[in-house]
Amino acid sequence: MDTRVLTLGRIAFGIPFVLFGLLHFINTPNMEPLVPDFLPGTAFWVYVTGIILFVGGCAIMVNNYTKTAGYLIAALMFLFVIVLHIPGMFNEATLQMAMTSFLKDMALGGGALIIAGLSPNEYMEGSEI
């Protein structure tokens, strides 16, 4: 395996999560309405997801706790699919955006599972991915 390609792929995959995480902190008031009504403390959930995205993206980029980060990001993406995007597809006004977000988060969750599955148990010096 070409470790340079794997390293570039990890970095390219992690960057959007780091930026998504930062945006959760920068734009918290704009993201609070996206939190489902049945969850109390909307800002809390925006911050929690921001932390998972930021820390997970950083961990994948630097190849430290990559397996754990991959599983956490995958779980979060699939949770978004179930809690946000599938219900949104039943509303004509949000159908197009929900479908786009559904497909995006399914792909990102799948990619995160691939990274987790290919990663050693945790950080190992000189690991291939």
N, C-alpha and C positions, 0 to 999 in steps of 0.2 A: 504494500500500500504506500502511496505517495503521501507522506506525513505533511508536506507543505500544502497540498490540496485540502487535506482534512483540517488543518489549522485554519486555512483561509475560510473554509466552509463554516467552521465553528464560530469564527469571528463575525462573518457575514450573517449568520443565524442569530447571534447574540445581540448585535447592535440594535435591531428594531425593538427588542424587549427592554433594553436599557432605556431607549428613548420613550417607549410606551410608559415605562415606570416613572420616568421623570415627568412626563405629561400629566400623570395622575396627581402629582404634587403641585404642578404649576397651574393646572386647570381644574382643581377639585370642585369648585362651585358649578362648573359646566358639566362635570361628570356625575354629580350627585343625582340628577334626575334619571340617570340610566340604571341606578340601583333599584331592584324590584321593590314594590311597595311593602311586601311582607317582611322585609329585612329592616329592623330599626337601626338608627345611627348610620345614615347614608355616608357621611364623610369618613367614618371609621372604615367602612368596606372599600371605599375608594383608596384610602391610604394602605390598607392591607394588600389589596391587589397591586398597588403601585410598588410596594416593597417586594412582593413575590416576583413581579416582572423585572424590576431593577436588579435585585440580588441574583435572581436566576440567570438573567442575561449576562451579568458580569462573571458569574461562576462558569458559565459555558465558554465565554470568551477566553478566560485565563486557564481553563482546563483544571479547575479545582472544585471538587464536589459536583462534577458534571453529571453523574448518574442521578443524584438527588435533585439537582436543578432541573434536569430533563423531565423527571417524573412530576415534579411540582408544577412546572410550566404546562406539561401535558394535561395534568388534572385540572388546572385553572382554565385552560382553553376548552376542554370538554365540559366543564361546569358552565362556562359562558354559553356554549352551544345549547345545553339543556335549559338553563334558567333564563337566558336572554333571547337567543336567536330563534329557537323553535317556537316559543310563544309569539314572537314577533311576526312569524310567517303566517299566523292566523288572523292578522290584522291587515286589511288591504292597504292602509296608509303606510305601513312599515314593511310590507312584504319584500320589496326590492332590496332595501338596505339589510333586512334580516337575512335574506338569502345570501347576499354577498358576504356578510359577516359570518354566517354559518360556514360557508365554503372556506373562507380565509382561516377561521379558527380550527376547522377540521384539519386543514393542511398543516398549520403551525403545530397543532397538537400531535399529529402524526410525525412530523419532523422531530419534535422534542422526544417522542418515544424512540425514534431511531437513534438519536444521539444518546439517550439513556441506555438503550440496549447495546450499543457499540462501546460504551465507556467501561473502563475497569470499575471495580467496586467503589473506589473513591480516588483521590489524587494519587497518582503514581508518577514519579519522575521518569520522563522519557516515554510516556504512554503514547500510543499511536493516534488517539483521537482526543 
